[in-house]
Amino acid sequence: MDLTFCNIMATIFIKDLLLRTEVGFNPHELGKKQDLLLNISIQYQINGEEINDNPEAALNYRDICKRIIDLVENRKFNLLEKVANEVAHLILDISRVEEVSVEVDKPHALRFAKSVSFSLTKNKSEL
């Protein structure tokens, strides 16, 4: 079956993208890079050419990851909330993307917890 002209909502998942950046505002965090793990869900329109194995039509998730790495690792953030919001806006700037969910996980942020995380979902229609 040829799906070339179908409009389909698809989702790409980027799981456990490990980044290092300055994040936090407590005295022991200042000036130190820490690990963050990002989990991202990107909903976008496909026209069927991707399903028919046309790489030129596909959303380039390698390029998206490079842009996220550049954004996060070259900035300083006080809050996980700001990291998630900035990443969401970067992804929503891609024309075909309709919605994005971003979870930012900070390992070892609390003494007796594996990690602390923050997540948000943004829709292009809400911008």
C-alpha positions as CSV (number, residue, x, y, z in Angstrom):
1,M,0.0,0.0,0.0
2,D,1.3,3.4,-0.9
3,L,1.0,5.9,2.0
4,T,2.8,8.8,0.3
5,F,-0.1,11.2,0.6
6,C,-1.4,10.3,4.0
7,N,-1.3,12.7,6.9
8,I,-0.3,10.8,10.0
9,M,0.7,11.9,13.5
10,A,4.0,10.2,14.5
11,T,6.1,10.2,17.6
12,I,9.9,10.1,17.9
13,F,11.3,9.2,21.4
14,I,14.7,10.3,22.4
15,K,15.6,8.4,25.6
16,D,18.2,9.0,28.2
17,L,20.1,11.8,26.4
18,L,23.0,12.4,28.8
19,L,24.2,16.0,29.0
20,R,26.5,17.9,31.3
21,T,25.8,21.5,32.3
22,E,25.8,23.9,35.2
23,V,22.5,23.5,36.8
24,G,21.4,24.6,40.3
25,F,21.6,27.6,42.6
26,N,22.8,26.1,45.8
27,P,26.4,27.1,46.8
28,H,27.8,23.5,46.4
29,E,26.4,23.4,42.8
30,L,27.8,26.7,41.5
31,G,30.5,26.5,38.9
32,K,30.2,22.7,38.6
33,K,28.8,20.8,35.7
34,Q,26.4,18.1,36.6
35,D,24.7,15.2,34.6
36,L,21.2,15.6,33.3
37,L,19.2,12.9,31.5
38,L,16.6,14.1,29.0
39,N,13.7,12.0,27.7
40,I,11.9,13.6,24.9
41,S,8.7,12.8,23.0
42,I,8.2,14.6,19.7
43,Q,4.9,14.5,17.9
44,Y,4.9,15.6,14.3
45,Q,3.1,15.2,11.0
46,I,4.4,12.8,8.4
47,N,3.1,12.6,4.9
48,G,3.8,8.9,4.3
49,E,7.1,9.2,2.5
50,E,8.9,8.3,5.7
51,I,6.9,5.1,6.0
52,N,7.8,4.3,2.3
53,D,11.5,4.5,3.4
54,N,12.4,7.9,2.1
55,P,15.2,9.3,4.4
56,E,14.9,12.8,2.8
57,A,11.4,13.1,4.2
58,A,12.2,12.0,7.7
59,L,12.6,14.2,10.7
60,N,16.3,14.4,11.4
61,Y,16.6,13.3,15.1
62,R,20.4,13.4,15.0
63,D,20.3,17.1,14.1
64,I,17.7,17.7,16.8
65,C,20.0,16.0,19.4
66,K,23.0,18.1,18.3
67,R,20.9,21.3,18.7
68,I,19.7,20.2,22.2
69,I,23.3,19.4,23.2
70,D,24.5,22.8,22.0
71,L,21.7,24.6,23.8
72,V,22.0,22.8,27.2
73,E,25.8,22.2,27.5
74,N,26.7,25.8,26.6
75,R,24.4,27.5,29.1
76,K,23.9,27.8,32.9
77,F,20.6,27.1,34.4
78,N,19.2,27.6,37.9
79,L,16.2,25.2,37.5
80,L,15.3,22.0,35.7
81,E,12.1,23.8,34.7
82,K,14.1,26.3,32.6
83,V,16.0,23.5,30.9
84,A,12.8,21.7,29.9
85,N,11.2,24.9,28.7
86,E,14.1,25.9,26.5
87,V,14.4,22.4,25.0
88,A,10.7,22.4,24.3
89,H,10.8,25.7,22.5
90,L,13.8,24.7,20.4
91,I,12.0,21.6,19.2
92,L,8.7,23.4,18.6
93,D,10.5,25.7,16.2
94,I,10.7,22.8,13.8
95,S,7.9,23.4,11.3
96,R,6.4,19.9,11.3
97,V,6.5,19.4,15.1
98,E,3.0,19.8,16.7
99,E,3.8,18.8,20.4
100,V,6.7,18.0,22.5
101,S,7.2,16.5,26.0
102,V,10.4,16.9,27.8
103,E,11.5,15.3,31.0
104,V,14.7,16.5,32.6
105,D,16.2,14.1,35.2
106,K,18.9,15.2,37.6
107,P,20.6,12.2,39.1
108,H,21.7,12.3,42.8
109,A,20.0,15.7,43.4
110,L,18.7,14.4,46.7
111,R,20.6,12.3,49.2
112,F,18.1,9.4,49.5
113,A,16.7,9.5,46.0
114,K,18.0,8.1,42.7
115,S,17.1,11.4,41.0
116,V,14.7,14.3,40.8
117,S,13.0,15.1,37.5
118,F,10.7,17.7,36.0
119,S,8.6,17.3,32.9
120,L,6.4,19.4,30.7
121,T,4.4,19.1,27.5
122,K,3.9,22.0,25.1
123,N,1.8,22.2,22.0
124,K,2.6,24.5,19.1
125,S,-1.0,25.8,19.1
126,E,-0.4,27.2,22.7
127,L,2.5,29.4,21.6
